[in-house]
Amino acid sequence: MRAPELKVLSKADKAVSAYDPADARDNSDFFFLENIFSPLTEYSAGNALVSGLAETYHWRGGQARLRIRAGLTTADGRPITAIDAE
């Protein structure tokens, strides 16, 4: 089965792999990154905190513990890990 294709408006002045959330420089970079990256957790329409990229999450003391969904990969096919989220 072929993976779904996501089409997002961008400036197209650089390759998708060249975008880095830690190095976003202007609004168009932020807009593009917001559309292609999934948050670990997000709020539902009912304003409840729900899982996003994190398969599960829970609190231990003052720390959030998250488990990344299995089977997710980067654009180049590398598995997404906690290091990517960090």
C-alpha positions as CSV (number, residue, x, y, z in Angstrom):
1,M,0.0,0.0,0.0
2,R,1.4,3.4,-1.0
3,A,1.8,6.0,1.8
4,P,-0.6,9.0,1.6
5,E,0.7,12.1,-0.1
6,L,0.6,15.4,1.7
7,K,0.6,18.5,-0.5
8,V,1.5,21.8,1.2
9,L,2.1,25.3,-0.2
10,S,5.7,26.4,0.1
11,K,8.2,28.9,-1.3
12,A,9.9,25.9,-3.1
13,D,13.3,27.7,-2.8
14,K,14.9,24.8,-1.1
15,A,14.4,21.0,-0.7
16,V,12.0,19.7,1.9
17,S,14.9,18.0,3.6
18,A,16.6,21.4,4.1
19,Y,13.9,22.7,6.5
20,D,14.9,22.5,10.1
21,P,12.5,23.5,12.9
22,A,15.4,24.7,15.0
23,D,16.5,27.0,12.2
24,A,13.2,28.5,10.9
25,R,13.8,32.1,9.9
26,D,10.6,33.6,8.7
27,N,6.8,33.1,8.7
28,S,6.8,31.0,5.5
29,D,9.3,28.6,7.1
30,F,7.1,28.3,10.2
31,F,3.9,27.8,8.1
32,F,5.5,25.1,6.1
33,L,7.0,23.3,9.1
34,E,3.7,23.5,11.0
35,N,2.0,21.7,8.1
36,I,4.6,18.9,7.7
37,F,5.5,18.2,11.4
38,S,3.2,16.4,13.8
39,P,3.0,17.6,17.4
40,L,3.7,15.1,20.2
41,T,0.4,16.0,21.8
42,E,-2.4,18.4,20.7
43,Y,-5.8,19.6,21.8
44,S,-9.0,18.2,20.4
45,A,-11.9,20.2,19.3
46,G,-13.3,19.7,22.8
47,N,-10.1,21.2,24.3
48,A,-8.9,17.9,25.7
49,L,-5.2,17.0,25.5
50,V,-4.8,14.0,23.1
51,S,-2.0,12.0,21.5
52,G,-0.5,13.2,18.3
53,L,2.9,11.7,17.3
54,A,3.1,10.3,20.7
55,E,1.2,7.0,20.9
56,T,0.7,7.3,24.6
57,Y,1.6,9.8,27.3
58,H,1.4,10.0,31.1
59,W,2.7,12.1,33.9
60,R,5.3,10.9,36.4
61,G,5.8,13.6,39.0
62,G,6.4,16.8,37.1
63,Q,7.6,15.0,33.9
64,A,5.7,14.0,30.9
65,R,6.5,10.5,29.6
66,L,5.7,9.9,25.9
67,R,5.9,6.9,23.7
68,I,6.5,7.7,20.0
69,R,4.1,5.8,17.6
70,A,5.8,2.8,15.9
71,G,6.2,2.7,12.2
72,L,6.6,6.5,11.6
73,T,9.6,7.6,9.5
74,T,11.3,10.7,8.3
75,A,11.2,11.9,4.7
76,D,14.3,9.8,4.0
77,G,12.8,6.6,5.6
78,R,14.6,6.7,8.9
79,P,12.5,5.7,11.9
80,I,11.3,8.7,14.1
81,T,12.7,8.4,17.6
82,A,12.7,10.4,20.8
83,I,15.9,12.1,19.7
84,D,14.0,13.6,16.8
85,A,11.3,14.9,19.1
86,E,14.0,16.4,21.4
